[in-house]
Amino acid sequence: MNALELKGVSFSYEEEGGFRIENLNLSVAEGEFVAVLGHNGSGKSTLARLCNGLLEADAGEISVFGVPLTDKNLFEIRKNVGVVFQNPDNQTVATYVEDDVAFGAENIGLPREEIGKRIDFALKATGIEELRRATASRLSGGQKQRVAIAGVLALKPKIVILDESTAMLDPRGRREIVEVVNRLNKEEGITVLLITHFPEEALLADRAIVMNRGTVVMQGAPKEIFARQEELLTYNLDIPRIGVICNRLRGLGMQIADTMDEDELVKEIVQCVS
């Protein structure tokens, strides 16, 4: 079954000459990890908001696990589709981490005992159990984003959408968040839509999608997408750092094949120098 499906979806902002999505068709299978890449203004964030009902499509149909997204079932849809946004400070609603994680679960009227269980699950899943009673405003950017993810997980959604959720973090923070998301996908079976402009983050995904001017222009396995370097450049996108290293080594005269696997690159280098 498809977790998310968009059929002929169109959307435009009200201002004249504003951004448009036209006749977008896209599906994400249950349990799939999909990375969505694109430059600023390509439609990535608009896609996230359409899938969660924060924006209403002008035309077409959006369904979540086969249920059409409409005003009548918007509440239920949002319990199944959790969104983590770019700035964790904008998602913090309570002084202490435990209270912040509980906020969403409390708002949907869950019993106190069930809320406690969900807090425990969410904190453990994101690796921040030791921060339970910490003051949210004093955490690092990466820790705050983990708290934001935990707050979404406390709702037990079947789909998690990360809308540029690592954009404000340093490389270490970005790596930590992507590792958490990858683990949730593999161990908990949560469907993940990772919206990013960092190509390295897409390497862990099952499938990569490239958007440009509101349409899907490329999709496939991440390694296949990044092998099309010239085409990516036309959409103002870079290849992952490991691909850049391969190119530079070849420029120094080493016979290095293109690879997106670190271990494979090490083997290639060893063969060249031995």
matplotlib code that plots the C-alpha trace (Angstrom):
import matplotlib.pyplot as plt

x = [0.0, 1.1, 1.6, 1.3, -0.1, -0.6, -2.5, -2.6, -2.0, -1.7, -1.2, -0.3, 0.3, -2.1, 0.4, 0.8, 3.8, 4.0, 5.2, 3.2, 2.9, 1.2, -0.1, 2.2, 2.0, 4.0, 3.7, 5.6, 5.2, 4.5, 7.9, 9.8, 12.5, 12.4, 14.7, 13.4, 16.1, 15.8, 17.1, 15.2, 11.9, 11.7, 8.6, 10.0, 8.4, 5.2, 5.0, 5.5, 2.7, 0.3, 0.9, 0.0, -3.0, -1.3, -1.9, -4.9, -4.4, -6.2, -6.7, -6.0, -6.1, -3.8, -4.4, -2.8, -2.9, -5.7, -7.8, -8.3, -7.1, -10.1, -11.3, -13.5, -10.7, -7.9, -7.5, -7.0, -4.7, -2.4, -2.2, -0.7, 1.5, 3.9, 6.0, 9.3, 10.2, 13.5, 13.7, 13.3, 12.9, 9.6, 8.3, 9.2, 6.1, 7.1, 10.0, 11.1, 11.8, 9.4, 6.5, 7.4, 7.3, 4.0, 2.3, 0.9, -0.2, -2.1, -3.8, -5.4, -6.8, -4.8, -5.1, -2.3, -0.9, -0.7, 1.0, 3.6, 4.3, 4.6, 7.0, 9.2, 9.0, 9.8, 12.7, 14.3, 13.7, 15.5, 18.3, 17.5, 16.3, 18.9, 17.4, 13.9, 14.0, 16.3, 15.4, 14.5, 15.9, 19.3, 19.9, 22.1, 20.5, 20.8, 19.3, 16.4, 15.7, 15.7, 13.1, 11.0, 11.2, 10.3, 7.3, 6.1, 6.8, 4.7, 1.7, 2.8, 2.5, 2.9, 4.7, 7.3, 8.1, 11.3, 11.1, 14.7, 15.0, 18.8, 19.3, 20.2, 22.5, 26.3, 27.6, 27.7, 24.1, 22.9, 24.5, 22.9, 19.4, 19.7, 20.9, 18.0, 15.5, 17.2, 16.9, 13.2, 12.6, 14.5, 13.5, 10.1, 8.9, 8.0, 7.6, 10.0, 10.0, 13.2, 13.2, 16.7, 19.2, 22.2, 23.0, 24.9, 21.6, 19.9, 22.4, 20.7, 17.3, 15.7, 14.8, 15.8, 13.5, 14.6, 12.1, 12.4, 9.8, 7.1, 7.6, 9.5, 12.4, 14.4, 13.9, 15.6, 18.1, 20.3, 23.5, 21.8, 20.7, 24.1, 25.8, 24.0, 26.2, 25.8, 22.0, 22.1, 24.1, 21.3, 19.1, 21.7, 22.4, 25.7, 26.8, 27.7, 31.1, 32.3, 31.6, 33.6, 36.5, 36.3, 36.5, 39.5, 41.4, 40.9, 42.1, 45.3, 45.7, 44.3, 42.1, 39.2, 35.7, 32.7, 31.2, 29.0, 30.2, 33.0, 34.4, 34.4, 36.3, 39.0, 39.4, 39.8, 42.5, 44.4, 44.4, 45.8, 48.7, 49.6]
y = [0.0, 3.5, 5.7, 8.9, 9.4, 12.6, 12.5, 15.5, 17.9, 21.6, 24.5, 28.2, 31.0, 34.0, 36.7, 37.3, 35.5, 33.3, 29.8, 27.0, 23.2, 21.8, 18.3, 16.7, 12.9, 11.2, 8.1, 6.9, 3.3, 2.3, 1.9, 3.7, 6.3, 8.9, 12.0, 15.0, 17.3, 20.7, 24.2, 27.0, 27.6, 24.1, 23.1, 20.9, 22.7, 23.2, 19.5, 18.9, 21.2, 19.8, 16.2, 17.3, 19.5, 22.8, 23.9, 22.9, 21.8, 23.8, 20.6, 16.9, 14.4, 13.6, 10.4, 9.0, 5.2, 5.2, 7.9, 11.1, 14.2, 16.4, 18.9, 16.2, 13.9, 16.4, 15.7, 12.0, 12.5, 14.8, 12.1, 9.8, 12.5, 14.3, 17.2, 18.4, 21.9, 23.7, 25.8, 23.8, 27.0, 27.6, 24.2, 24.5, 25.0, 24.0, 24.8, 21.2, 18.5, 16.0, 18.5, 19.6, 16.0, 15.4, 18.5, 16.9, 13.7, 15.8, 17.8, 14.8, 13.8, 10.6, 9.2, 10.2, 6.6, 6.4, 9.8, 8.5, 5.5, 7.6, 10.0, 7.0, 5.6, 8.9, 9.8, 6.4, 6.4, 9.7, 8.9, 11.7, 9.9, 11.7, 15.1, 14.3, 17.0, 19.4, 23.0, 23.0, 26.5, 25.5, 22.6, 22.6, 22.9, 19.2, 18.3, 20.7, 19.1, 15.7, 17.0, 18.2, 14.8, 13.2, 15.4, 14.2, 10.5, 10.8, 11.0, 7.6, 8.8, 6.3, 8.9, 11.5, 14.4, 16.4, 19.7, 21.0, 19.9, 19.9, 23.1, 25.1, 22.5, 22.0, 18.9, 16.8, 17.8, 17.0, 13.6, 12.8, 13.7, 11.7, 8.7, 8.9, 9.2, 6.2, 4.1, 5.0, 3.9, 0.6, -0.4, 1.1, 0.9, 4.6, 6.0, 8.9, 11.8, 13.7, 17.1, 18.5, 20.4, 18.4, 15.6, 13.6, 13.1, 11.5, 8.6, 6.7, 6.9, 4.1, 6.6, 10.1, 12.6, 15.9, 18.7, 21.8, 24.5, 22.5, 19.3, 16.0, 16.0, 13.0, 10.0, 6.7, 5.1, 7.8, 6.4, 6.4, 10.0, 11.2, 9.4, 11.9, 14.8, 17.0, 16.8, 17.7, 20.8, 22.1, 22.1, 23.9, 20.8, 19.4, 15.8, 14.4, 15.2, 11.6, 12.2, 15.4, 13.5, 10.9, 13.6, 15.3, 12.1, 11.4, 14.9, 13.9, 11.0, 8.2, 5.6, 5.9, 4.8, 6.8, 5.5, 6.7, 4.1, 5.2, 1.6, 1.1, 4.4, 3.3, 0.0, 2.0, 4.2, 1.3, -0.5, 2.6, 3.2, -0.4]
z = [0.0, -0.7, 2.4, 0.4, -3.0, -5.0, -8.3, -10.6, -7.7, -8.5, -6.2, -6.5, -4.1, -4.3, -5.2, -8.9, -10.4, -7.3, -7.0, -8.7, -8.6, -11.7, -12.2, -9.6, -9.5, -6.7, -4.5, -1.4, -0.4, 3.2, 5.1, 2.3, 3.0, 0.3, 0.1, -1.8, -3.2, -4.9, -4.8, -3.0, -4.6, -6.2, -4.3, -1.6, 1.4, -0.4, -1.0, 2.8, 3.7, 1.1, 2.4, 6.0, 5.0, 6.1, 2.5, 0.4, -3.2, -5.9, -7.9, -7.8, -4.9, -2.0, 0.0, 3.1, 3.3, 0.7, 2.6, 0.7, 2.5, 3.1, 5.7, 7.2, 8.1, 8.5, 12.2, 11.7, 8.8, 10.9, 13.5, 10.9, 9.2, 11.5, 10.2, 11.7, 10.4, 10.0, 13.1, 16.3, 18.4, 16.6, 17.7, 21.4, 23.5, 27.0, 29.4, 30.0, 27.5, 28.9, 28.8, 25.3, 24.0, 25.7, 24.3, 21.1, 22.8, 25.4, 22.8, 21.2, 24.5, 25.3, 28.8, 31.2, 31.4, 27.6, 27.4, 29.8, 27.7, 24.5, 26.1, 27.1, 23.6, 21.9, 24.2, 23.7, 20.0, 19.6, 22.1, 24.5, 27.6, 29.7, 28.7, 30.0, 32.7, 30.9, 30.1, 26.4, 25.7, 26.9, 24.6, 21.5, 18.0, 17.4, 20.8, 20.2, 16.8, 18.5, 21.0, 18.0, 16.4, 19.8, 20.0, 16.6, 17.5, 20.7, 18.4, 16.9, 13.3, 10.5, 8.3, 9.4, 7.0, 7.8, 6.1, 5.9, 9.5, 9.5, 7.6, 10.7, 12.2, 12.0, 10.1, 13.3, 14.2, 10.7, 10.8, 14.2, 13.1, 9.8, 11.7, 14.1, 11.2, 9.4, 12.5, 13.0, 9.4, 9.6, 13.2, 13.6, 10.0, 9.9, 6.4, 6.0, 3.6, 4.1, 2.4, 2.1, 0.0, 1.4, -1.1, 1.6, 3.6, 0.6, 0.4, 3.2, 1.4, -0.6, -3.3, -4.2, -5.9, -7.5, -7.8, -10.0, -10.5, -8.8, -10.8, -10.3, -12.8, -11.6, -9.4, -8.6, -6.3, -4.8, -6.3, -9.8, -9.3, -8.2, -11.1, -13.4, -12.4, -15.5, -15.2, -11.5, -12.3, -14.6, -11.5, -9.3, -7.3, -6.1, -5.7, -2.3, -0.9, -1.6, -5.3, -5.2, -3.7, -6.4, -9.1, -7.4, -7.1, -10.8, -11.5, -9.7, -12.0, -9.8, -11.5, -9.1, -10.1, -9.1, -5.8, -3.1, -0.6, 1.8, 2.3, -1.5, -2.0, 0.6, -1.3, -4.6, -3.1, -1.6, -4.9, -6.6, -4.2, -3.6]

ax = plt.figure().add_subplot(projection="3d")
ax.plot(x, y, z, "-o")
ax.set_aspect("equal")
plt.show()
